[in-house]
Amino acid sequence: MDYVYNKDSGVKQFLMDNRAIFEEQLLKEADTVREKIEEIKLLGNINLLENAHKLIIYSINGQEEDVIVFGKKEGIAWAEHKLTLKFKIEWVQAIRKTLLHFIEEYDKLNDKPYNNDLFTLLKQINVLIDKFFKGFFLSYSGYKDALLESQTKLVENLSVPIIPISTSISILPLIGAMDDLRISTIEEKVLLAIKEKRIQTLIIDLSGISSLNFEEIQQFMKMMDGIRMMGCQIIITGIRPEVVKNVVTTGLSFGREMEVRATLEKALKDYLKNDTVLEESSIPTT
């Protein structure tokens, strides 16, 4: 392989003069990434080859702050576009290995005995590439953690859909599987909603719940106790036969303090009618 070499130029100029050879060697080292380069460019407008050269120049120049900032920026870009760490690790390692190879070639062409400056440069480059990847990883994982937290909060809010239907009555339709974490989340959200929205009657519809085991029933009962302690009346609707069977088998009971209706529709008819009557009776006469 014929390199362009000028004995008066340094390592940086040597790399710039042989950019095409460098890129070819880099792509051979990062075989897996090579197949994804165009896809990554289209997906996230990330030019891996340009960014590789930028990292190399920063490292050779000893631009530590620029390296760290660049790493953080890259981390966010990869996280935003859902690009995997596997490709980035392979790519950074390929950059490091290819750069080392080029410095060795430069040293051969330089035809000098042991070069202490070159050794110092290699050490500097390795340290700065490590700092680049540290900045990349921290911003990548930080972005992912923040995204996961926001998605978790969104799921929590969606899993506790408290729907007001009058000034004093709200519905809590529960759908899907129940577990300790979800019941605890529901309890926290419901008690807060009762306080903030001054809910007097809460209709809990269980038609979307196919099963509850012993521990879940126990925790569900404790949630009911908390709701009643807040001064809120509970109406249970849509209990499936499978759930009733489990409740009976456990020997537990929903208790006399709460009412049960076969369907949500039946409960709405009864309690909306009563709520309207109460509101009309509270209007002062003239």
N, C-alpha and C positions, 0 to 999 in steps of 0.2 A: 504494500500500500504506500503510495507516494504522498508524503506530507509536504505542505508548503512551510518552509522554515527560513526564518531570517535571524541570523545569530545576534542581531542587535535588538530583537524584540523579546518581550517577556512571555510568560505563560498565557496571559490573557489574550495577547495578540495572536499567539500561536493557535489558540482555540478558535478565535474569530476567523483566522485565515483558513482553518480546516473545519469550518462549521458543518459542511455537508457530510464529511467523513465521521465527525462526532455524532451527528444525528443518526446516521446509518448504524454505527456501533451501539448507540443507546437503544435503538429499537430492537436490535438483536438481543441485548441483555434483558429487555422487558418484553418478552415474547407475548405474554398474556395481554398486557396493556396495549401492545401494538395493534391488536385486532379491535380495540375499543376506542382508539384515538379519535376517529371521525365521529363516532357516536357520542363521545364525551363532549366534543367541540360543538356538535349540533344541540345536544341536550342542555348544556350549561354555559355555552359560549366560552369554554375553557380550552385554551390552546396549550397543550402539554409541552410541546417542543419549545415554544416561546418562553413559557414559564420556567422550563428547565434552564435555559440560557440566562434568564434573569437571576435565578437562584445561584448559578455558578458565578456570575459577575459580582453579585453582592458578596459572595463568600470569598472570592479572590481579593476583592477590594477591602475586606474586613469590615463591611457595613453591617454590624451586628443588629442595630435597631431596625434597619430596613429588612433584614432577614426575618426578625421576629414578627414585625408587622405584616410582612408578606405571608408568612406561615399562618397567621391568624385569619387573614383575608381568604386564603385558599381553603382553610378549614371550614369557614362559613359557607363558601361557595359549594364545596363538596357536600356539605350537610344539607344545604337548601335543595340541591338537585338529586339527593338520595344516591350519591355515588359511594361505593363501598371503600372501606379502609384497606381492604386487600390490594386493590389496584394501586392505591397511593403508596403503600409500603413497598410494593414491588418497584414502582416507578422511582421513588427516592433512592432505594438501594441501587437501582440500575444507574442513576445519575452519579452516585458516589463511585461506583465501580468503574464506569466509563471515564469519569474525570481522572481517577487515579491512573488508569491506563494511559491517558493522554499526557499526563505529567511525566510518567515514566518514559514515554516516547520522546517528549521534549528533552528530558534529561539525557537520553541516549544521543540525540542529535546535537545537544549542547556540547557533548564530548569534553566534559570537565570532570575532575575528581569529585569526591564527596562534596555536595553542595548544601551547606547548612541552611541557607535561605530557603531552599526548596523543601527541606525537611520541616522548617517552621511554617511554610505555606500549607503543606499537607495537614499539619496539625490544626492550623487555623480553619481550613476548609471543613475538616471533620467535625470540629466543635460547632461551627456555624450551621452546618447541615443538621446536626443533632438539635440545635436550638430552633431551626426552622420546623422540624418535625414536632418538637415539643409544643411550639406555638400552634401549629396546625392541629395537633391532636386535642389540645385543651379547648380550642375554639370549636372544633368539630363536635366533641363530646358535650361541651357546654350548650351548643345550639340544640343538639339532640335531646339533652336533658330538659331544656326549657320547652321544647316542642312536646315532649312526652308529658310533662307536667300540665301544659295547657290542654292537651288532648284528654288527659285523665280528668281534669276539672270539667271539660265539656261533656264527657261520658257520664260523670257523676250527676251533672245537671239534667242531662237527657234521661238518666235512669230514675230520676225523681221528678216526674212531670206533675207538679201540683197545679191544678187548673181551677181558678176561681169561677164559680157560676152565679154567685150573688155576693152581696156584701159580707155575708156570714158563712156561706157554704162553699167548700172546695172539694174537688175530686182528686184522688190519687190512684190512677190506673197503673197497676203493676204487671209487667210483662216479662217473660223469660225466666231464666234460672235464678234462684236465690242462694246466697251464701252468707257467711258471717260478715264479710267485708261490705257486701252490698246492703245488708240489713242495717249495719251500723251507719253507713252513709245515708240511707233513707231516714233513719231515726234522727240523725243530726240535722238534715235539711228540713224535715217535717216540723220538728220542735221549733226551729228558727222561724219557719214560715208562719206557724201558729202565733208566735209572739209578734212578728212584724206585721202580718196581715190581719191579725185579730180574728182568726178563724174560729168559729164556734161549733161548726159541724164539719167533720171530715168523712167523706164517703171513700172507703178504700175498696177498689174493685179488684178482685183476685181471679177474674175469669181468664187472665193470661198466664196464670201460674199453674203448671201441671202437677207439681209435687213439692212437698216440704218434708224434710226428714225431722227426726226428733229434736236435734240441736237447733235447727232453723225455726221450728215451731216454738221452742222455748224462748229463743231470742225475739221472735215476732211478738210473743205475748208480753215480754218486757217492754218492747216498743209501745205496745198498746197501753200499758200501765203509765208510761211516761206521757203519752198523749192525753190520757184522762187527767193526770196530775196537772196538766196545763189548763184544765177546765174545758177541754174540747170533747164534744160528743162524737162517738165513732159509729159509723154504719158500715158493715161489711157486706159486700155484694159479690155475686158470681162465683161462690166457692165451688170448685169442681168436686165430684164424688171421690176422686183419688185423694184429694187433700182432706176431705171430711173423714175418710177412712183412717188416714194417718193420725189425725187429731184424736179420734175416738180410741185408736189403738194405744196411743201414748197415755191416755187417761187425762189429757189436758182438756181445757174448755175455753172457749172465747169469753165466757163469763156473762153474767146478767147485766153488767154495766154497759154493754154495747148491743146494738140491734143488728139483725141480719136480714137481708132481702135477697130474694132469688136472683134478681137481675139489677143492673145499674139503672135501667129504664124505670123499673118499679120504684126504686129509691128516689130517683129524680122527680117523678110525679108526686110522690108523697111529700118530700121535703121542700121542694120548690113551692108547692101549694101552701104548706104551713108557713114557709118563710114569707110569702106574699101576704098572707093573712096577718102575720105579726107586724109587718111593716105598715100595713093599712091601719091596723088598730093603734099604732103609735102616733098617727097623724092627728094633731089637735083639732078639735071641732070648733067652729065659730058660731 
